[in-house]
Amino acid sequence: MEEQIRSYLDTLETAPGDEQAFVALESLLSKSDRWEDLIRLYERQAKQSPDLAQAPGLLAKAAELAAVA
């Protein structure tokens, strides 16, 4: 699983708008209870995503997780 996570992170570094990589990584982190990593993913995507309209939703998810993690 670590190899998959690293691969998706690498993909998002070069292509922050890759929705398939984002969704897959989000799922892997969630299933493995890696809440801090998931918060960082949401925050990073909010900053780097080419679709600025997604930023508020991603930041809200990060804040929600931070409140319970």
N, C-alpha and C positions, 0 to 999 in steps of 0.2 A: 504494500500500500504506500509506503514511503516513496518508492520510485515513481508511482503514479502522481502523488502529490507534487513532487519535485518537477515532474514533466509538465503538469498543468501550470505550476507557478512560472516556469520558464516560458511557456507559451504566452501567458498573460503579461510577462515582462516585455515581450516583443510585439504582442498584439492585444492590447488591453480591451479591445472591443470584441474579442472572441467569446461570444455568448456560450458556446458549447463547452469551452474549457472552464469558464466561470461556473456554470451550473454543475459540471462534473466535480470540480474542486470543492464547491460549496457542499455538495452531497458527501464527499469523502470526509471532509473535516467535521461535518455534523455527525455522521455515523460513528466517527472515532472519538467523539466528545472533545474535540480540540477547539474549545470555545474561544480561547485567546487568539488562536490562529485565524479563526473565522471572523472575529472582530477586526483583526488587522486586514483581512481580505476585503471586507466590506469598506473599510476606511480607504484602503488603497484604490479600490475600484471607483469609489466616489470621486477621488482626485484625478484618476487617470482615464476614466471612461470617456470615449468620444461623445457619448450621449449625456449631456449635462442634466437632462431632465431626470435621470436615474439617481443622481447624487443624493437628493433628500431622502429617498426611500432606503438607500443603502446605509446612510448615516443613522436613520431611525432604527434599522435592524441592528446596527452596531451598538447603539445606545441601549436598546432593549436587552441584548445579550449581556452587555456590561453590567446592567442592573441586576441580573440574576446569576451571572457566572461567578 
